[in-house]
Amino acid sequence: MKPTADDILKAKLYTLDKLTADRARWKAEGLTVVFTNGVFDLLHVGHLSYLAAAADLGHKLIIGLNSDASTKRLKGPTRPVNNEYSRSVMLAALFFVDAVVLFEGDTPIEPISTLLPDILVKGGDYSIVQIVGAPEVLANGGEVKVIDFVDGYSSTNIINQIRDAK
């Protein structure tokens, strides 16, 4: 029986325990695992460009997604606009995304230090010394890369434009 689109999407939504097992299998298969993280509240062209560039760096792309509680602590009480399940499914729908894992902390240190990706990626507003998990990934023989943002796109700007249009 052919899997449904819903089955395929849900198969990309992971707990950290399940993802740890798949990460070990991917490593044994010689696949390069790329990890990035963020809130990804209102998916836009900047996100898509950034995530596609991250996916091009390896065989498997894992996205660590801030939970709703984590997002509220980082972005304020009016965020996220979309809940964690909605954000997870939207990311899982991207063909180049292999796994989405939620994290509750203010930083993704737990999934990064557990999974130890081959390549850790962040957006262009970070330097390598500012990237959470960089020391752990580098100490494990991995790489840390910074990908340039596409200018003019941000969830905050979109939210402000909607508010201003009222």
DSSP file (Angstrom, degrees, kcal/mol; ACC not computed):
  #  RESIDUE AA STRUCTURE BP1 BP2  ACC     N-H-->O    O-->H-N    N-H-->O    O-->H-N    TCO  KAPPA ALPHA  PHI   PSI    X-CA   Y-CA   Z-CA
    1    1 A M              0   0    0      0, 0.0     0, 0.0     0, 0.0     0, 0.0   0.000 360.0 360.0 360.0 134.5    0.0    0.0    0.0
    2    2 A K        -     0   0    0      1,-0.1     2,-0.1     0, 0.0     0, 0.0  -0.500 360.0-116.0 -70.9 132.6    1.3    3.4   -1.0
    3    3 A P        -     0   0    0      0, 0.0     2,-0.1     0, 0.0    -1,-0.1  -0.416  30.3-120.8 -67.9 146.4    2.0    5.7    2.0
    4    4 A T     >  -     0   0    0      1,-0.1     4,-2.1    -2,-0.1     5,-0.2  -0.377  22.2-109.3 -80.3 164.5   -0.1    8.8    2.2
    5    5 A A  H  > S+     0   0    0      1,-0.2     4,-2.4     2,-0.2     5,-0.2   0.886 122.2  55.0 -59.6 -38.5    1.3   12.3    2.2
    6    6 A D  H  > S+     0   0    0      1,-0.2     4,-2.7     2,-0.2    -1,-0.2   0.897 106.1  50.9 -62.4 -41.2    0.3   12.6    5.8
    7    7 A D  H  > S+     0   0    0      2,-0.2     4,-1.7     1,-0.2    -1,-0.2   0.908 110.6  49.4 -61.7 -42.0    2.3    9.4    6.7
    8    8 A I  H  X S+     0   0    0     -4,-2.1     4,-0.6     2,-0.2    -2,-0.2   0.915 112.4  47.3 -65.2 -43.7    5.4   10.8    4.9
    9    9 A L  H >< S+     0   0    0     -4,-2.4     3,-1.6     1,-0.2     4,-0.3   0.953 112.2  48.5 -62.5 -49.7    5.1   14.1    6.8
   10   10 A K  H >< S+     0   0    0     -4,-2.7     3,-1.3     1,-0.3    -1,-0.2   0.801 102.3  63.9 -63.6 -28.5    4.7   12.5   10.2
   11   11 A A  H 3< S+     0   0    0     -4,-1.7    -1,-0.3     1,-0.3    -2,-0.2   0.713  99.4  54.9 -67.7 -18.9    7.6   10.2    9.5
   12   12 A K  T << S+     0   0    0     -3,-1.6    88,-2.7    -4,-0.6     2,-0.7   0.516  87.1  91.5 -90.6  -5.9    9.8   13.3    9.4
   13   13 A L  E <   -a  100   0A   0     -3,-1.3     2,-0.3    -4,-0.3    88,-0.2  -0.823  64.7-175.5 -93.8 116.6    8.7   14.4   12.9
   14   14 A Y  E     -a  101   0A   0     86,-2.9    88,-0.7    -2,-0.7     2,-0.3  -0.772  31.0-139.4-117.4 152.0   11.1   13.0   15.4
   15   15 A T     >  -     0   0    0     -2,-0.3     4,-2.4    86,-0.1     5,-0.2  -0.673  40.7-111.1 -88.8 162.0   11.6   12.7   19.1
   16   16 A L  H  > S+     0   0    0     -2,-0.3     4,-2.2     1,-0.2     5,-0.1   0.884 117.4  54.1 -64.4 -37.0   15.3   13.1   20.1
   17   17 A D  H  > S+     0   0    0      2,-0.2     4,-1.4     1,-0.2    -1,-0.2   0.941 111.6  43.3 -61.5 -48.0   15.5    9.4   21.1
   18   18 A K  H  > S+     0   0    0      1,-0.2     4,-2.0     2,-0.2    -2,-0.2   0.898 114.0  51.2 -65.4 -39.8   14.2    8.2   17.7
   19   19 A L  H  X S+     0   0    0     -4,-2.4     4,-2.9     1,-0.2    -1,-0.2   0.855 103.5  59.0 -67.5 -33.9   16.4   10.6   15.9
   20   20 A T  H  X S+     0   0    0     -4,-2.2     4,-1.9     2,-0.2    -1,-0.2   0.907 106.8  47.9 -60.1 -41.8   19.5    9.5   17.8
   21   21 A A  H  X S+     0   0    0     -4,-1.4     4,-1.8     2,-0.2    -2,-0.2   0.922 113.9  45.5 -65.5 -44.8   18.9    5.9   16.5
   22   22 A D  H  X S+     0   0    0     -4,-2.0     4,-2.9     1,-0.2    -2,-0.2   0.879 109.6  55.9 -67.5 -36.5   18.4    7.1   12.9
   23   23 A R  H  X S+     0   0    0     -4,-2.9     4,-2.4     1,-0.2    -1,-0.2   0.917 107.0  50.0 -60.0 -43.0   21.5    9.4   13.2
   24   24 A A  H  X S+     0   0    0     -4,-1.9     4,-2.2     2,-0.2    -1,-0.2   0.902 111.7  48.3 -62.8 -40.9   23.6    6.4   14.2
   25   25 A R  H  X S+     0   0    0     -4,-1.8     4,-1.7     2,-0.2    -2,-0.2   0.922 111.1  49.9 -65.3 -43.8   22.3    4.4   11.2
   26   26 A W  H  <>S+     0   0    0     -4,-2.9     5,-2.6     1,-0.2     4,-0.3   0.896 110.6  50.5 -62.4 -39.4   23.0    7.3    8.8
   27   27 A K  H ><5S+     0   0    0     -4,-2.4     3,-1.6     1,-0.2    -1,-0.2   0.924 108.6  51.2 -63.3 -44.1   26.5    7.6   10.2
   28   28 A A  H 3<5S+     0   0    0     -4,-2.2    -1,-0.2     1,-0.3    -2,-0.2   0.816 107.9  53.8 -62.4 -30.3   27.1    3.9    9.7
   29   29 A E  T 3<5S-     0   0    0     -4,-1.7    -1,-0.3    -5,-0.1    -2,-0.2   0.471 118.1-114.4 -82.4  -2.4   25.9    4.3    6.1
   30   30 A G  T < 5 +     0   0    0     -3,-1.6     2,-0.3    -4,-0.3    -3,-0.2   0.698  62.9 152.8  78.4  19.6   28.5    7.1    5.6
   31   31 A L      < -     0   0    0     -5,-2.6     2,-0.5    -6,-0.2    -1,-0.2  -0.642  45.8-124.5 -86.7 139.8   25.9    9.8    5.1
   32   32 A T        -     0   0    0     -2,-0.3    28,-2.2    86,-0.1    27,-2.2  -0.723  24.5-152.8 -84.7 124.3   26.7   13.4    6.0
   33   33 A V  E     -b   60   0A   0     -2,-0.5    86,-2.0    26,-0.2    85,-1.3  -0.868   7.4-164.5-105.2 127.8   24.3   14.9    8.5
   34   34 A V  E     -bc  61 119A   0     26,-3.3    28,-3.1    -2,-0.5     2,-0.4  -0.896   5.3-165.7-109.6 137.3   23.6   18.6    8.6
   35   35 A F  E     +bc  62 120A   0     84,-2.6    86,-2.7    -2,-0.4     2,-0.3  -0.983  14.8 159.9-126.0 135.7   21.9   20.3   11.5
   36   36 A T  E     -b   63   0A   0     26,-2.0    28,-3.1    -2,-0.4     2,-0.3  -0.925  15.9-159.5-140.3 169.7   20.4   23.7   11.8
   37   37 A N  E     +b   64   0A   0     84,-0.5     2,-0.3    -2,-0.3    28,-0.2  -0.956  21.6 124.0-147.8 164.3   17.8   25.2   14.1
   38   38 A G  E     -b   65   0A   0     26,-2.0    28,-2.0    -2,-0.3    -2,-0.0  -0.966  60.3 -89.8 167.4-176.0   15.4   28.1   14.5
   39   39 A V        -     0   0    0     -2,-0.3    -1,-0.1    26,-0.2    32,-0.1   0.855  39.5-171.2 -87.4 -42.9   11.8   29.2   15.2
   40   40 A F        +     0   0    0      2,-0.1     3,-0.3    -3,-0.1    51,-0.1   0.917  20.9 160.8  48.9  53.2   10.7   29.2   11.5
   41   41 A D        +     0   0    0      1,-0.3     2,-0.7    40,-0.0    41,-0.1   0.971  67.8  21.0 -72.5 -57.1    7.4   30.9   12.6
   42   42 A L  S    S-     0   0    0     39,-0.1    -1,-0.3    40,-0.0     5,-0.2  -0.914  89.6-136.2-114.0 102.5    6.3   32.3    9.2
   43   43 A L        +     0   0    0     -2,-0.7     2,-0.2    -3,-0.3   111,-0.0  -0.361  36.8 164.7 -63.6 128.7    8.0   30.4    6.5
   44   44 A H     >  -     0   0    0     -2,-0.1     4,-2.3   109,-0.1     3,-0.4  -0.820  53.3 -85.0-139.6 176.5    9.3   32.8    3.8
   45   45 A V  H  > S+     0   0    0     -2,-0.2     4,-2.7     1,-0.2     5,-0.2   0.844 123.8  56.9 -56.0 -38.4   11.7   32.9    0.9
   46   46 A G  H  > S+     0   0    0      2,-0.2     4,-2.3     1,-0.2    -1,-0.2   0.921 108.6  46.5 -60.3 -44.0   14.7   33.7    3.2
   47   47 A H  H  > S+     0   0    0     -3,-0.4     4,-3.2     2,-0.2     5,-0.3   0.940 112.8  49.7 -61.1 -47.5   14.0   30.5    5.2
   48   48 A L  H  X S+     0   0    0     -4,-2.3     4,-2.4     1,-0.2     5,-0.2   0.909 111.9  47.3 -61.4 -42.9   13.7   28.4    2.0
   49   49 A S  H  X S+     0   0    0     -4,-2.7     4,-2.1     2,-0.2    -1,-0.2   0.932 114.9  46.5 -63.1 -46.2   16.9   29.7    0.5
   50   50 A Y  H  X S+     0   0    0     -4,-2.3     4,-2.2    -5,-0.2    -2,-0.2   0.923 114.6  46.0 -61.9 -47.3   18.8   29.2    3.8
   51   51 A L  H  X S+     0   0    0     -4,-3.2     4,-2.6     2,-0.2    -1,-0.2   0.876 111.4  51.7 -68.1 -37.2   17.4   25.7    4.3
   52   52 A A  H  X S+     0   0    0     -4,-2.4     4,-1.8    -5,-0.3    -1,-0.2   0.910 110.5  49.0 -64.7 -41.0   18.0   24.6    0.7
   53   53 A A  H  < S+     0   0    0     -4,-2.1     4,-0.4    -5,-0.2    -2,-0.2   0.897 111.7  49.5 -64.8 -39.5   21.6   25.8    1.0
   54   54 A A  H >< S+     0   0    0     -4,-2.2     3,-1.5     1,-0.2     4,-0.3   0.927 109.2  51.8 -63.7 -44.4   22.0   23.9    4.3
   55   55 A A  H >< S+     0   0    0     -4,-2.6     3,-1.5     1,-0.3    -1,-0.2   0.849 101.1  62.2 -61.1 -34.7   20.6   20.7    2.7
   56   56 A D  T 3< S+     0   0    0     -4,-1.8    -1,-0.3     1,-0.3    -2,-0.2   0.641  91.2  69.2 -66.9 -13.7   23.1   21.0   -0.2
   57   57 A L  T <  S-     0   0    0     -3,-1.5    -1,-0.3    -4,-0.4     2,-0.2   0.612 113.1  -4.9 -81.3 -11.8   25.9   20.6    2.3
   58   58 A G  S <  S-     0   0    0     -3,-1.5   -25,-0.2    -4,-0.3     3,-0.1  -0.801  75.4 -89.7-157.5-163.1   25.2   17.0    3.1
   59   59 A H  S    S+     0   0    0    -27,-2.2     2,-0.4     1,-0.2   -26,-0.2   0.767 104.2  35.8 -95.6 -32.1   22.9   14.0    2.6
   60   60 A K  E     -b   33   0A   0    -28,-2.2   -26,-3.3     2,-0.0     2,-0.6  -0.988  65.5-156.4-130.1 131.6   20.5   14.5    5.5
   61   61 A L  E     -b   34   0A   0     -2,-0.4    37,-2.2    35,-0.2    38,-1.6  -0.939   9.4-171.4-111.2 121.5   19.1   17.7    6.9
   62   62 A I  E     -bd  35  99A   0    -28,-3.1   -26,-2.0    -2,-0.6     2,-0.5  -0.920   7.0-157.2-107.9 133.7   17.9   17.9   10.5
   63   63 A I  E     -bd  36 100A   0     36,-2.7    38,-2.7    -2,-0.4     2,-0.6  -0.958   5.5-152.5-112.4 121.8   16.1   20.9   11.8
   64   64 A G  E     -bd  37 101A   0    -28,-3.1   -26,-2.0    -2,-0.5     2,-0.5  -0.837  21.2-158.6 -86.0 121.0   16.0   21.6   15.5
   65   65 A L  E     -bd  38 102A   0     36,-2.8    38,-2.2    -2,-0.6   -26,-0.2  -0.894  16.5-121.4-112.0 126.0   12.8   23.6   16.1
   66   66 A N  E     - d   0 103A   0    -28,-2.0    38,-0.2    -2,-0.5    40,-0.1  -0.415  32.6-124.1 -59.9 131.9   12.2   25.8   19.1
   67   67 A S     >  -     0   0    0     36,-2.3     4,-2.5    38,-0.2     5,-0.2  -0.156  29.2 -99.1 -65.8 171.7    9.1   24.6   21.0
   68   68 A D  H  > S+     0   0    0      2,-0.2     4,-2.4     1,-0.2     5,-0.2   0.923 125.6  48.8 -60.7 -44.1    6.2   27.1   21.6
   69   69 A A  H  > S+     0   0    0      1,-0.2     4,-1.9     2,-0.2    -1,-0.2   0.917 112.3  48.2 -63.9 -42.9    7.5   27.7   25.2
   70   70 A S  H  > S+     0   0    0      1,-0.2     4,-1.9    33,-0.2    -1,-0.2   0.908 111.0  51.4 -62.2 -42.7   11.0   28.3   24.0
   71   71 A T  H  X S+     0   0    0     -4,-2.5     4,-3.6     1,-0.2     5,-0.5   0.913 107.7  52.1 -62.0 -44.3    9.8   30.6   21.2
   72   72 A K  H  X S+     0   0    0     -4,-2.4     4,-1.9     1,-0.2    -1,-0.2   0.901 109.7  49.6 -59.7 -41.0    7.8   32.7   23.7
   73   73 A R  H  < S+     0   0    0     -4,-1.9    -1,-0.2     1,-0.2    -2,-0.2   0.880 120.3  36.3 -65.7 -36.6   10.9   33.1   25.9
   74   74 A L  H  < S+     0   0    0     -4,-1.9    -2,-0.2    -5,-0.2    -1,-0.2   0.871 131.1  25.6 -83.2 -39.1   13.0   34.2   23.0
   75   75 A K  H  < S-     0   0    0     -4,-3.6     3,-0.2     1,-0.3    -3,-0.2   0.576 109.9-104.9-108.2 -12.9   10.6   36.2   20.9
   76   76 A G    ><  -     0   0    0     -4,-1.9     3,-1.5    -5,-0.5    -1,-0.3  -0.402  45.9 -56.7 109.2 172.1    8.0   37.5   23.4
   77   77 A P  T 3  S+     0   0    0      0, 0.0    -1,-0.1     0, 0.0    -5,-0.1   0.639 125.0  59.1 -68.9 -16.7    4.4   36.7   24.4
   78   78 A T  T 3  S+     0   0    0     -3,-0.2    -2,-0.1    -6,-0.1    -6,-0.1   0.467  92.3 121.6 -91.3   0.0    2.9   37.2   21.0
   79   79 A R    <   +     0   0    0     -3,-1.5     2,-0.1    -7,-0.1    -3,-0.1  -0.863  40.0  44.1-117.2 152.6    5.0   34.5   19.4
   80   80 A P        -     0   0    0      0, 0.0     3,-0.1     0, 0.0     4,-0.1   0.543  54.9-169.7 -79.2 159.5    4.9   32.1   17.9
   81   81 A V  S    S+     0   0    0      1,-0.1     2,-0.4    -2,-0.1    -2,-0.1   0.906  82.5  42.2 -74.4 -45.6    2.2   32.9   15.4
   82   82 A N  S    S-     0   0    0    -41,-0.1    -1,-0.1     1,-0.1   -40,-0.0  -0.849  96.1-117.1-101.9 138.1    2.0   29.3   14.3
   83   83 A N     >  -     0   0    0     -2,-0.4     4,-2.6     1,-0.1     5,-0.2  -0.182  31.5 -99.2 -71.6 169.0    2.2   26.6   16.9
   84   84 A E  H  > S+     0   0    0      1,-0.2     4,-2.4     2,-0.2     5,-0.2   0.830 121.7  52.2 -61.3 -35.2    5.0   24.0   17.1
   85   85 A Y  H  > S+     0   0    0      2,-0.2     4,-2.5     1,-0.2    -1,-0.2   0.947 111.5  46.4 -66.7 -46.2    3.0   21.3   15.3
   86   86 A S  H  > S+     0   0    0      1,-0.2     4,-2.4     2,-0.2    -2,-0.2   0.927 114.7  47.2 -60.0 -45.7    2.1   23.6   12.4
   87   87 A R  H  X S+     0   0    0     -4,-2.6     4,-2.0     1,-0.2    -1,-0.2   0.893 112.0  51.3 -63.8 -39.2    5.7   24.8   12.1
   88   88 A S  H  X S+     0   0    0     -4,-2.4     4,-2.6    -5,-0.2    -2,-0.2   0.926 111.4  46.1 -62.9 -45.9    7.0   21.2   12.3
   89   89 A V  H  X S+     0   0    0     -4,-2.5     4,-1.7     2,-0.2    -2,-0.2   0.897 109.8  53.8 -67.0 -40.3    4.7   20.0    9.5
   90   90 A M  H  < S+     0   0    0     -4,-2.4     4,-0.4    -5,-0.2    -1,-0.2   0.923 113.2  43.6 -59.9 -42.9    5.4   22.9    7.3
   91   91 A L  H >< S+     0   0    0     -4,-2.0     3,-1.5     1,-0.2    -2,-0.2   0.910 110.9  54.2 -68.1 -41.1    9.2   22.2    7.6
   92   92 A A  H 3< S+     0   0    0     -4,-2.6    -1,-0.2     1,-0.3    -2,-0.2   0.786  98.1  66.0 -63.2 -26.6    8.6   18.5    7.1
   93   93 A A  T 3< S+     0   0    0     -4,-1.7     2,-0.4    -5,-0.2    -1,-0.3   0.683  78.1  98.9 -70.1 -16.7    6.8   19.2    3.9
   94   94 A L  S X  S-     0   0    0     -3,-1.5     3,-1.8    -4,-0.4    -3,-0.0  -0.587  74.9-139.6 -74.2 128.2   10.0   20.5    2.3
   95   95 A F  T 3  S+     0   0    0     -2,-0.4    -1,-0.1     1,-0.3    -3,-0.0   0.772  99.4  54.1 -61.7 -26.5   11.4   17.7    0.2
   96   96 A F  T 3  S+     0   0    0    -36,-0.1     2,-0.5     2,-0.0    -1,-0.3   0.437  88.7  91.8 -91.0   1.4   15.0   18.5    1.3
   97   97 A V    <   +     0   0    0     -3,-1.8   -35,-0.1    -6,-0.2     3,-0.1  -0.847  47.3 178.3 -96.7 129.4   14.2   18.2    5.0
   98   98 A D        +     0   0    0    -37,-2.2     2,-0.3    -2,-0.5   -36,-0.2   0.720  64.1  10.9-101.4 -26.9   14.8   14.8    6.5
   99   99 A A  E     - d   0  62A   0    -38,-1.6   -36,-2.7    -8,-0.1     2,-0.4  -0.989  50.8-163.0-156.4 142.4   13.9   15.3   10.1
  100  100 A V  E     -ad  13  63A   0    -88,-2.7   -86,-2.9    -2,-0.3     2,-0.4  -0.999  15.2-178.2-126.0 127.8   12.4   17.9   12.4
  101  101 A V  E     -ad  14  64A   0    -38,-2.7   -36,-2.8    -2,-0.4     2,-0.2  -0.993  18.9-136.4-130.0 128.7   13.0   17.6   16.2
  102  102 A L  E     - d   0  65A   0    -88,-0.7     2,-0.4    -2,-0.4   -36,-0.2  -0.502  17.0-165.2 -78.1 148.2   11.5   20.0   18.8
  103  103 A F  E     - d   0  66A   0    -38,-2.2   -36,-2.3    -2,-0.2   -33,-0.2  -0.998  14.8-158.8-135.0 144.7   13.6   21.3   21.6
  104  104 A E        +     0   0    0     -2,-0.4    -1,-0.1   -38,-0.2   -38,-0.0   0.698  63.1  92.2 -91.7 -23.6   12.4   22.9   24.8
  105  105 A G  S    S-     0   0    0      2,-0.2   -38,-0.2     1,-0.1    -2,-0.1  -0.068  86.4-111.4 -71.1 171.8   15.5   24.8   25.9
  106  106 A D  S    S+     0   0    0    -40,-0.1    -1,-0.1   -33,-0.1   -40,-0.1   0.699 106.1  33.1 -74.2 -19.3   16.5   28.3   25.0
  107  107 A T  S    S-     0   0    0     26,-0.0     3,-0.5   -41,-0.0    -2,-0.2  -0.894  83.7-120.2-130.3 162.8   19.3   26.9   22.9
  108  108 A P  S  > S+     0   0    0      0, 0.0     4,-2.3     0, 0.0     5,-0.2   0.081  72.0 121.5 -88.6  25.3   19.6   23.7   20.8
  109  109 A I  H  >  +     0   0    0      1,-0.2     4,-2.9     2,-0.2     5,-0.3   0.867  68.7  56.3 -59.7 -36.8   22.6   22.4   22.8
  110  110 A E  H  > S+     0   0    0     -3,-0.5     4,-1.8     1,-0.2     5,-0.2   0.969 112.1  38.3 -63.5 -53.6   20.8   19.2   23.8
  111  111 A P  H  > S+     0   0    0      0, 0.0     4,-2.7     0, 0.0     5,-0.3   0.893 118.7  50.5 -65.3 -34.4   20.0   18.0   20.3
  112  112 A I  H  X S+     0   0    0     -4,-2.3     4,-2.8     1,-0.2    -2,-0.2   0.955 113.5  43.0 -66.3 -48.5   23.3   19.2   18.9
  113  113 A S  H  < S+     0   0    0     -4,-2.9    -1,-0.2    -5,-0.2    -3,-0.2   0.765 118.4  47.0 -71.8 -23.1   25.4   17.5   21.6
  114  114 A T  H  < S+     0   0    0     -4,-1.8    -2,-0.2    -5,-0.3    -1,-0.2   0.910 122.3  32.4 -78.4 -46.2   23.3   14.3   21.4
  115  115 A L  H  < S-     0   0    0     -4,-2.7    -2,-0.2    -5,-0.2    -3,-0.2   0.771  83.8-158.9 -84.6 -27.8   23.3   14.0   17.6
  116  116 A L     <  -     0   0    0     -4,-2.8    -3,-0.1    -5,-0.3   -83,-0.1   0.949  19.7-149.2  41.9  69.6   26.8   15.5   16.9
  117  117 A P        -     0   0    0      0, 0.0     3,-0.2     0, 0.0   -83,-0.2  -0.155  17.2-125.0 -62.3 160.0   26.0   16.4   13.3
  118  118 A D  S    S+     0   0    0    -85,-1.3    25,-2.8     1,-0.3     2,-0.4   0.843 100.0  25.6 -72.1 -34.2   28.8   16.3   10.7
  119  119 A I  E     -ce  34 143A   0    -86,-2.0   -84,-2.6    23,-0.2     2,-0.5  -0.992  68.5-161.5-135.9 126.4   28.0   19.9    9.8
  120  120 A L  E     -ce  35 144A   0     23,-2.7    25,-2.9    -2,-0.4     2,-0.4  -0.921  17.8-167.0-105.5 130.4   26.3   22.5   12.0
  121  121 A V  E     + e   0 145A   0    -86,-2.7   -84,-0.5    -2,-0.5     2,-0.3  -0.944  13.5 170.0-125.8 139.2   24.8   25.5   10.1
  122  122 A K  E     - e   0 146A   0     23,-1.8    25,-2.6    -2,-0.4   -84,-0.1  -0.922  38.1 -89.1-136.8 166.9   23.5   28.9   11.2
  123  123 A G  E >   - e   0 147A   0     -2,-0.3     3,-1.5    23,-0.2    25,-0.2  -0.267  46.1 -94.0 -77.2 164.6   22.5   32.0    9.4
  124  124 A G  T 3  S+     0   0    0     23,-1.6    24,-0.1     1,-0.3    -1,-0.1   0.458 112.8  74.3 -60.6  -6.7   24.7   34.9    8.4
  125  125 A D  T 3  S+     0   0    0     22,-0.2     2,-0.3     2,-0.0    -1,-0.3   0.350  89.9  73.8 -89.5   9.3   24.1   37.0   11.4
  126  126 A Y    <   -     0   0    0     -3,-1.5     2,-0.3    -4,-0.0    -4,-0.1  -0.863  67.8-146.3-115.9 151.4   26.2   34.7   13.5
  127  127 A S    >>  -     0   0    0     -2,-0.3     3,-1.8     1,-0.1     4,-0.7  -0.815  36.3-107.0-105.8 160.1   30.0   34.2   13.8
  128  128 A I  G >4 S+     0   0    0     -2,-0.3     3,-1.1     1,-0.3     6,-0.2   0.851 119.5  57.2 -56.9 -36.9   31.3   30.7   14.5
  129  129 A V  G 34 S+     0   0    0      1,-0.2    -1,-0.3     5,-0.1     5,-0.0   0.714 106.6  51.0 -68.8 -17.9   32.3   31.6   18.0
  130  130 A Q  G <4 S+     0   0    0     -3,-1.8     2,-0.5     2,-0.1    -1,-0.2   0.558  84.6 107.4 -91.2  -9.9   28.6   32.6   18.7
  131  131 A I  S X< S-     0   0    0     -3,-1.1     3,-1.9    -4,-0.7     2,-0.1  -0.582  71.8-127.5 -81.8 119.4   27.1   29.4   17.4
  132  132 A V  T 3  S+     0   0    0     -2,-0.5    -1,-0.1     1,-0.3    -2,-0.1  -0.417  94.9  19.4 -61.7 131.7   25.7   27.2   20.2
  133  133 A G  T 3> S+     0   0    0     -2,-0.1     4,-2.5   -21,-0.0    -1,-0.3   0.275  87.2 117.5  91.8 -10.8   27.1   23.7   19.8
  134  134 A A  H <> S+     0   0    0     -3,-1.9     4,-2.9     1,-0.2     5,-0.3   0.925  74.8  50.0 -57.7 -47.2   30.0   24.7   17.7
  135  135 A P  H  > S+     0   0    0      0, 0.0     4,-2.3     0, 0.0    -1,-0.2   0.903 112.7  47.9 -59.5 -38.9   32.7   23.6   20.2
  136  136 A E  H  > S+     0   0    0      2,-0.2     4,-1.1     1,-0.2    -2,-0.2   0.920 114.4  45.1 -67.1 -44.0   31.0   20.2   20.5
  137  137 A V  H  <>S+     0   0    0     -4,-2.5     5,-2.8     2,-0.2     3,-0.4   0.929 115.1  47.4 -66.9 -45.3   30.7   19.6   16.8
  138  138 A L  H ><5S+     0   0    0     -4,-2.9     3,-1.8    -5,-0.2    -2,-0.2   0.900 108.9  54.2 -63.0 -41.2   34.3   20.8   16.1
  139  139 A A  H 3<5S+     0   0    0     -4,-2.3    -1,-0.2    -5,-0.3    -2,-0.2   0.758 106.3  54.0 -64.6 -23.8   35.6   18.6   18.9
  140  140 A N  T 3<5S-     0   0    0     -4,-1.1    -1,-0.3    -3,-0.4    -2,-0.2   0.306 127.3 -99.4 -92.0   8.2   33.9   15.6   17.3
  141  141 A G  T < 5S+     0   0    0     -3,-1.8    -3,-0.2     1,-0.2    -2,-0.1   0.547  82.5 129.3  88.2   7.4   35.6   16.3   13.9
  142  142 A G      < -     0   0    0     -5,-2.8     2,-0.3    -6,-0.2    -1,-0.2  -0.183  52.9-116.0 -87.1-177.0   32.6   18.1   12.4
  143  143 A E  E     -e  119   0A   0    -25,-2.8   -23,-2.7    -3,-0.1     2,-0.4  -0.846  10.3-149.1-119.6 155.1   32.3   21.4   10.6
  144  144 A V  E     -e  120   0A   0     -2,-0.3     2,-0.4   -25,-0.2   -23,-0.2  -0.996  21.1-176.1-125.0 128.2   30.5   24.7   11.4
  145  145 A K  E     -e  121   0A   0    -25,-2.9   -23,-1.8    -2,-0.4     2,-0.5  -0.934  18.9-147.7-128.5 148.3   29.3   26.8    8.6
  146  146 A V  E     -e  122   0A   0     -2,-0.4     2,-0.4   -25,-0.2   -23,-0.2  -0.964  14.7-158.4-113.8 127.5   27.6   30.2    8.3
  147  147 A I  E     -e  123   0A   0    -25,-2.6   -23,-1.6    -2,-0.5   -22,-0.2  -0.898  22.8-114.7-108.0 132.7   25.2   30.7    5.4
  148  148 A D        -     0   0    0     -2,-0.4     2,-0.1   -25,-0.2   -25,-0.0  -0.338  29.1-124.4 -64.0 142.4   24.3   34.2    4.2
  149  149 A F        -     0   0    0      1,-0.0     2,-0.7    -2,-0.0    -1,-0.1  -0.477  20.9-112.1 -78.7 156.6   20.8   35.4    4.6
  150  150 A V    >   -     0   0    0     -2,-0.1     3,-1.0  -104,-0.1  -104,-0.1  -0.849  44.0-117.9 -85.9 119.9   18.6   36.7    1.8
  151  151 A D  T 3  S+     0   0    0     -2,-0.7     3,-0.1     1,-0.2    -1,-0.0  -0.227  89.0  30.4 -61.0 145.3   18.2   40.3    2.5
  152  152 A G  T 3  S+     0   0    0      1,-0.2     2,-0.5  -106,-0.0    -1,-0.2   0.464  91.8 104.5  92.7   2.8   14.7   41.7    3.1
  153  153 A Y    <   +     0   0    0     -3,-1.0     2,-0.3  -109,-0.1    -1,-0.2  -0.967  31.7 134.9-123.6 128.1   13.0   38.7    4.6
  154  154 A S     >  -     0   0    0     -2,-0.5     4,-2.0     1,-0.1     5,-0.1  -0.940  52.9-127.3-161.8 148.2   12.1   38.1    8.3
  155  155 A S  H  > S+     0   0    0     -2,-0.3     4,-2.7     1,-0.2     5,-0.2   0.902 112.3  55.7 -61.6 -40.7    9.1   36.8   10.2
  156  156 A T  H  > S+     0   0    0      1,-0.2     4,-2.5     2,-0.2    -1,-0.2   0.913 106.9  49.3 -59.7 -43.7    9.2   39.9   12.4
  157  157 A N  H  > S+     0   0    0      2,-0.2     4,-2.3     1,-0.2    -1,-0.2   0.903 111.2  49.6 -62.4 -40.8    9.0   42.2    9.3
  158  158 A I  H  X S+     0   0    0     -4,-2.0     4,-2.1     2,-0.2    -2,-0.2   0.931 111.3  48.8 -63.6 -45.2    6.1   40.2    7.9
  159  159 A I  H  X S+     0   0    0     -4,-2.7     4,-2.4     1,-0.2    -2,-0.2   0.916 111.8  49.4 -60.4 -44.0    4.3   40.4   11.3
  160  160 A N  H  X S+     0   0    0     -4,-2.5     4,-2.6     1,-0.2    -1,-0.2   0.887 108.8  52.5 -64.2 -39.0    4.9   44.2   11.5
  161  161 A Q  H  X S+     0   0    0     -4,-2.3     4,-1.3     2,-0.2    -1,-0.2   0.895 110.2  48.4 -63.1 -39.7    3.6   44.6    7.9
  162  162 A I  H  < S+     0   0    0     -4,-2.1     4,-0.5     2,-0.2     3,-0.3   0.928 113.1  47.6 -65.9 -44.9    0.4   42.8    8.8
  163  163 A R  H >< S+     0   0    0     -4,-2.4     3,-1.1     1,-0.2    -2,-0.2   0.904 111.3  50.7 -62.0 -41.7   -0.1   44.9   12.0
  164  164 A D  H 3< S+     0   0    0     -4,-2.6    -1,-0.2     1,-0.2    -2,-0.2   0.762 102.8  61.4 -68.5 -24.4    0.6   48.1   10.1
  165  165 A A  T 3<        0   0    0     -4,-1.3    -1,-0.2    -3,-0.3    -2,-0.2   0.610 360.0 360.0 -78.4 -11.6   -2.0   47.1    7.4
  166  166 A K    <         0   0    0     -3,-1.1    -1,-0.2    -4,-0.5    -2,-0.1   0.493 360.0 360.0 -73.3 360.0   -4.8   47.1   10.0
